[in-house]
Amino acid sequence: MTSKNPLLSACLLFLLAGSLQAQSRETLLKYASESTEWKAAGNAKQYDESNIESFAGKDAATLKRYGLTGVTSGDWASAEGRVHLTLYEMTDASAAYGFFSFQRNPNQQGFSTIPLGTEGFRVGNRSYFWQAKYVVRLDGDSKAADNLARLISQNIFGRSRKPVVSEHLPLNNLVPESEKYIVDPAGLDANLGLDGSTLGFDDDVEIATGRYRVNGKAAALVLLVYPTQQIAKKHTDAWEAASPDDQAFRKRVGPLVAMVRETRDAHVAKQILNSVGYESSVTWNQPRPDVSLKEVILTIFTFIGIALLFTLVAGISFGGLRIFVKARYPDRVFDRSEDMEIIQLRLDQGLTRKELGS
């Protein structure tokens, strides 16, 4: 069904967009607590950048690097059991995916993927999934945790989009769940053998890595996306000057640079690099302002009030000017007799009969 009033439709879309982008942890958990099956058990603890070290320990620095808004941690209970829920709110979906990929390690004993959120995995009694700007961790029995995870997931709004650089990792021969998104030198795997100071983090480079297996041979691919082609060429030229023998293990396509690491097999490198491509696209990845629904509605009615006030002032001004001019200069500007033509019906005159003769 479509609305017959375009202005009403636009206002509704604006309100909906504002409410989606302003969804907070408190709002999300409030929706979940309205379920008849799950209830919060005890008071939840809140953390942000000022006290995240007391909660996350060594992961605190990682959370800050990717972009942390806050964390809510607490127990939830149902007839199926008790689950400890940790809700990480990041600045955007890219930050959430980055922290999720940092936690994921497919080589860890007991690792398995689970169909929760956008992507999820489980190790023992601990589950993770990411969706939109949230990373969710659940500790407890797998059946109860999955039940609570689905409840949380269905109440999360917003797009779940990976960073642009991660979307360019070729799928051919990719080891599942091995992708990572890196935003600074501290996130680099030491096995890659890369010097973080030479990669261009000062030039706002974004990096994605993935593990590949070609004909039984392992290798790693590092993708770097720079803001412009010129910056990418500058770094590529520097690497070629420093290690000219490694040209077969590098490839540049516009602002994207691909490097094959952890192998010296040129055939393996060629197969991986041949799958790397780049198409220009424009995205908005700056964090959006946290505007509440109340502020959105107040802003809309403020603009409506301003429009009505302007209309009222314009009407009074025009009417007042007309009255003033007619009083000051009668019959000279408005309603001049020579310019006016009055049509009179003369209803008080008698009826005159006119008959046609035969």
C-alpha positions as CSV (number, residue, x, y, z in Angstrom):
1,M,0.0,0.0,0.0
2,T,1.4,3.4,-0.9
3,S,0.6,6.7,0.8
4,K,-1.3,9.3,-1.1
5,N,0.5,12.1,0.8
6,P,4.2,12.3,-0.2
7,L,5.0,14.8,2.6
8,L,3.6,12.3,5.2
9,S,5.6,9.5,3.7
10,A,8.8,11.6,3.8
11,C,8.2,12.5,7.5
12,L,7.6,8.8,8.4
13,L,10.8,7.7,6.6
14,F,12.7,10.5,8.3
15,L,11.4,9.4,11.7
16,L,12.2,5.8,11.0
17,A,15.7,6.5,9.9
18,G,16.3,8.6,12.9
19,S,15.1,5.9,15.3
20,L,17.2,3.2,13.6
21,Q,20.4,5.1,13.7
22,A,19.8,6.1,17.3
23,Q,19.2,2.6,18.6
24,S,21.1,2.2,21.8
25,R,22.1,-0.7,24.0
26,E,19.4,0.3,26.5
27,T,16.7,0.4,23.9
28,L,17.8,-3.0,22.4
29,L,17.8,-4.7,25.8
30,K,14.5,-3.2,26.7
31,Y,13.0,-4.8,23.6
32,A,14.5,-8.1,24.6
33,S,13.3,-7.9,28.2
34,E,9.7,-7.6,27.0
35,S,9.9,-11.2,26.0
36,T,7.9,-13.6,28.2
37,E,10.7,-16.2,27.9
38,W,13.9,-14.2,29.0
39,K,14.4,-11.7,31.8
40,A,17.5,-9.9,33.0
41,A,18.8,-11.4,36.3
42,G,20.3,-8.7,38.4
43,N,21.7,-5.3,37.4
44,A,23.7,-5.0,34.3
45,K,27.1,-3.3,34.4
46,Q,28.0,-0.5,32.0
47,Y,31.4,0.3,30.5
48,D,32.8,2.9,28.2
49,E,36.3,4.1,27.1
50,S,36.9,5.5,30.6
51,N,36.6,2.2,32.4
52,I,36.8,-0.5,29.7
53,E,40.2,-1.7,31.0
54,S,38.6,-3.0,34.2
55,F,36.3,-5.3,32.1
56,A,38.1,-6.2,28.8
57,G,41.7,-6.4,30.0
58,K,44.0,-6.9,27.0
59,D,41.1,-6.5,24.6
60,A,40.5,-2.9,25.8
61,A,43.1,-1.5,23.5
62,T,41.6,-3.4,20.6
63,L,38.1,-2.2,21.3
64,K,39.3,1.4,21.4
65,R,41.2,1.0,18.1
66,Y,38.2,-0.3,16.2
67,G,35.8,2.3,17.8
68,L,34.0,1.5,21.0
69,T,30.8,3.3,22.1
70,G,30.1,1.2,25.2
71,V,29.6,-2.3,26.7
72,T,26.7,-3.7,28.7
73,S,27.3,-7.0,30.6
74,G,24.8,-9.0,32.7
75,D,23.0,-12.3,33.4
76,W,19.8,-13.4,31.7
77,A,17.6,-16.2,32.8
78,S,14.9,-18.4,31.3
79,A,13.5,-21.9,31.9
80,E,16.3,-23.2,29.7
81,G,19.0,-21.9,31.9
82,R,21.2,-18.9,32.7
83,V,23.3,-17.0,30.1
84,H,25.8,-14.2,30.6
85,L,25.3,-11.6,27.9
86,T,27.9,-9.1,26.8
87,L,26.7,-6.5,24.3
88,Y,29.5,-4.5,22.6
89,E,28.2,-1.3,20.9
90,M,30.7,0.0,18.3
91,T,30.7,3.2,16.3
92,D,29.5,1.5,13.1
93,A,29.1,-1.8,11.3
94,S,32.7,-1.7,10.1
95,A,34.0,-1.3,13.6
96,A,31.8,-4.2,14.8
97,Y,33.0,-6.5,12.0
98,G,36.6,-5.6,12.8
99,F,36.4,-6.5,16.5
100,F,34.4,-9.6,15.6
101,S,37.1,-10.7,13.1
102,F,39.8,-10.0,15.7
103,Q,38.1,-12.4,18.2
104,R,37.6,-15.1,15.6
105,N,40.2,-17.8,15.2
106,P,39.2,-20.9,13.2
107,N,42.4,-22.7,14.3
108,Q,41.2,-22.7,17.9
109,Q,40.2,-26.0,19.3
110,G,36.5,-26.6,19.3
111,F,35.8,-23.7,16.9
112,S,32.6,-23.9,14.8
113,T,30.5,-21.5,12.9
114,I,26.9,-20.9,13.9
115,P,24.0,-19.2,12.0
116,L,23.5,-16.3,14.2
117,G,23.3,-12.6,13.3
118,T,25.4,-11.7,10.2
119,E,28.1,-14.1,11.2
120,G,28.7,-16.1,14.3
121,F,31.0,-18.7,15.9
122,R,31.3,-20.8,19.0
123,V,34.2,-22.1,21.0
124,G,33.1,-24.3,23.9
125,N,30.4,-22.6,25.9
126,R,31.2,-19.1,24.4
127,S,29.4,-17.8,21.4
128,Y,30.0,-14.6,19.3
129,F,28.0,-12.9,16.5
130,W,28.0,-9.5,14.9
131,Q,25.1,-7.6,13.4
132,A,24.9,-3.9,12.4
133,K,27.0,-2.0,14.9
134,Y,26.9,-4.6,17.6
135,V,29.1,-7.6,18.7
136,V,27.3,-10.0,21.0
137,R,29.0,-12.5,23.3
138,L,27.1,-15.2,25.2
139,D,28.5,-17.5,27.8
140,G,26.5,-20.5,28.8
141,D,24.8,-23.6,27.6
142,S,24.7,-23.6,23.8
143,K,21.0,-24.3,23.5
144,A,20.0,-21.5,25.9
145,A,22.6,-19.1,24.4
146,D,21.3,-19.7,20.9
147,N,17.8,-19.0,22.0
148,L,18.8,-15.7,23.6
149,A,21.0,-14.8,20.7
150,R,18.0,-15.1,18.3
151,L,16.0,-12.9,20.6
152,I,18.7,-10.2,20.6
153,S,19.3,-10.5,16.9
154,Q,15.7,-10.0,15.8
155,N,15.6,-6.7,17.8
156,I,18.8,-5.2,16.2
157,F,18.1,-2.8,13.4
158,G,20.5,-1.3,10.8
159,R,22.7,-2.6,8.0
160,S,25.4,-5.2,8.5
161,R,28.0,-4.2,5.9
162,K,31.7,-5.1,6.0
163,P,34.4,-2.5,5.3
164,V,35.0,-1.9,1.6
165,V,38.5,-3.5,1.7
166,S,37.1,-6.7,3.2
167,E,34.6,-7.0,0.4
168,H,37.5,-7.2,-2.1
169,L,39.0,-10.4,-0.7
170,P,38.7,-13.1,-3.4
171,L,36.5,-16.0,-2.4
172,N,38.4,-18.5,-4.6
173,N,40.6,-20.8,-2.3
174,L,39.8,-18.7,0.7
175,V,40.0,-20.5,4.0
176,P,36.6,-20.0,5.7
177,E,36.4,-17.6,8.7
178,S,40.1,-16.5,8.2
179,E,39.4,-12.9,7.2
180,K,40.4,-10.0,9.4
181,Y,40.0,-6.3,9.2
182,I,42.9,-4.2,10.5
183,V,43.0,-0.5,11.4
184,D,46.4,0.0,12.9
185,P,49.9,-1.8,13.2
186,A,48.9,-3.5,16.5
187,G,46.4,-5.6,14.7
188,L,48.9,-7.1,12.2
189,D,49.7,-10.8,12.5
190,A,53.4,-11.2,13.2
191,N,53.5,-14.2,10.8
192,L,52.8,-11.8,7.9
193,G,56.3,-10.3,8.3
194,L,55.2,-6.7,7.6
195,D,56.5,-3.5,9.0
196,G,53.5,-1.6,10.1
197,S,55.4,1.8,9.8
198,T,55.7,1.3,6.0
199,L,52.1,0.5,5.2
200,G,50.7,4.0,5.4
201,F,48.5,4.0,8.5
202,D,49.2,7.8,8.6
203,D,47.6,8.0,5.2
204,D,44.4,6.3,6.4
205,V,45.0,3.0,4.8
206,E,42.5,0.2,5.5
207,I,43.7,-3.4,5.6
208,A,42.0,-6.8,5.2
209,T,43.8,-10.2,5.4
210,G,42.7,-13.7,4.6
211,R,44.2,-17.2,4.5
212,Y,44.3,-19.2,1.3
213,R,45.0,-22.7,0.2
214,V,46.0,-23.3,-3.4
215,N,46.6,-26.9,-4.4
216,G,47.3,-27.8,-0.8
217,K,49.8,-24.9,-0.3
218,A,49.0,-22.2,2.3
219,A,49.4,-18.5,1.8
220,A,48.1,-15.2,3.1
221,L,46.7,-12.3,1.2
222,V,47.0,-8.7,2.4
223,L,44.8,-6.1,0.8
224,L,45.5,-2.4,1.4
225,V,43.0,0.3,0.2
226,Y,44.3,3.9,0.2
227,P,42.3,7.1,-0.2
228,T,43.7,7.8,-3.6
229,Q,45.6,6.1,-6.4
230,Q,48.5,8.5,-6.0
231,I,49.1,7.4,-2.4
232,A,48.9,3.8,-3.3
233,K,51.5,4.3,-6.1
234,K,53.8,6.1,-3.7
235,H,53.9,3.2,-1.3
236,T,54.1,0.6,-4.1
237,D,57.1,2.4,-5.6
238,A,58.8,2.4,-2.2
239,W,58.3,-1.3,-1.8
240,E,59.5,-2.1,-5.3
241,A,62.7,0.0,-4.6
242,A,63.3,-1.8,-1.3
243,S,62.5,-5.4,-2.6
244,P,62.5,-5.6,-6.4
245,D,62.5,-9.4,-6.3
246,D,59.1,-9.5,-4.7
247,Q,57.2,-7.9,-7.6
248,A,55.6,-11.3,-8.5
249,F,54.0,-11.2,-5.0
250,R,52.4,-7.7,-5.4
251,K,49.7,-6.1,-7.5
252,R,48.2,-2.7,-7.6
253,V,44.8,-1.9,-9.0
254,G,43.9,1.8,-8.6
255,P,44.0,2.6,-4.9
256,L,44.1,-1.1,-3.9
257,V,47.4,-2.9,-3.3
258,A,47.5,-6.7,-2.9
259,M,50.4,-8.6,-1.3
260,V,50.8,-12.4,-1.1
261,R,52.7,-13.4,2.1
262,E,53.8,-16.6,3.9
263,T,54.8,-18.3,0.6
264,R,57.6,-18.1,-2.0
265,D,55.8,-20.0,-4.6
266,A,55.2,-17.6,-7.5
267,H,52.6,-19.9,-9.0
268,V,50.5,-19.8,-5.9
269,A,50.9,-16.0,-5.7
270,K,49.8,-15.6,-9.3
271,Q,46.6,-17.6,-8.8
272,I,45.6,-15.6,-5.8
273,L,46.5,-12.2,-7.3
274,N,44.6,-13.0,-10.6
275,S,41.4,-13.0,-8.5
276,V,42.0,-9.6,-7.1
277,G,40.0,-6.7,-8.7
278,Y,38.8,-3.3,-7.8
279,E,35.8,-1.2,-8.8
280,S,35.4,2.4,-7.6
281,S,32.6,3.1,-5.3
282,V,31.7,5.9,-2.9
283,T,30.6,5.1,0.7
284,W,29.9,7.2,3.8
285,N,31.7,5.6,6.7
286,Q,31.8,8.4,9.2
287,P,29.9,7.7,12.4
288,R,26.4,9.2,12.3
289,P,25.2,11.5,15.1
290,D,23.3,9.7,18.0
291,V,20.0,11.5,17.6
292,S,17.1,10.3,19.7
293,L,13.6,9.9,18.4
294,K,12.5,12.7,20.8
295,E,15.0,15.1,19.2
296,V,13.9,14.1,15.7
297,I,10.2,14.8,16.5
298,L,11.1,18.1,18.2
299,T,13.1,19.2,15.2
300,I,10.3,18.4,12.8
301,F,7.7,20.4,14.7
302,T,10.2,23.2,15.2
303,F,10.5,23.6,11.5
304,I,6.7,23.4,11.1
305,G,6.3,26.1,13.7
306,I,8.9,28.3,11.9
307,A,7.0,27.9,8.6
308,L,3.7,28.7,10.2
309,L,5.1,31.8,11.9
310,F,6.7,33.0,8.7
311,T,3.3,32.6,6.9
312,L,1.5,34.5,9.7
313,V,4.0,37.3,9.7
314,A,3.9,37.6,5.9
315,G,0.0,37.6,5.8
316,I,-0.2,40.3,8.6
317,S,2.5,42.4,6.9
318,F,0.8,42.4,3.6
319,G,-2.7,43.0,5.0
320,G,-1.4,45.8,7.3
321,L,0.4,47.5,4.4
322,R,-2.7,47.5,2.3
323,I,-4.9,49.0,5.1
324,F,-2.2,51.6,5.9
325,V,-1.9,52.7,2.2
326,K,-5.7,52.8,1.7
327,A,-6.0,55.0,4.8
328,R,-3.1,57.3,3.9
329,Y,-3.6,57.5,0.2
330,P,-7.3,56.7,-0.5
331,D,-8.3,55.9,-4.1
332,R,-4.6,56.3,-5.2
333,V,-2.9,52.9,-5.0
334,F,-5.5,50.2,-4.2
335,D,-9.1,50.0,-5.3
336,R,-9.0,53.0,-7.6
337,S,-12.5,53.8,-9.0
338,E,-11.3,54.1,-12.5
339,D,-9.8,50.7,-12.4
340,M,-12.8,49.0,-10.8
341,E,-15.7,47.6,-12.6
342,I,-18.7,46.7,-10.5
343,I,-21.3,44.2,-11.6
344,Q,-24.7,44.8,-10.2
345,L,-27.5,42.3,-10.2
346,R,-30.3,44.9,-9.6
347,L,-32.5,42.3,-7.8
348,D,-34.9,45.0,-6.6
349,Q,-36.1,45.9,-10.2
350,G,-39.5,44.6,-11.4
351,L,-39.8,41.7,-13.9
352,T,-40.4,42.8,-17.5
353,R,-42.1,40.2,-19.7
354,K,-41.1,40.0,-23.3
355,E,-43.0,37.7,-25.6
356,L,-42.3,36.9,-29.2
357,G,-45.1,37.6,-31.5
358,S,-46.4,34.9,-33.8
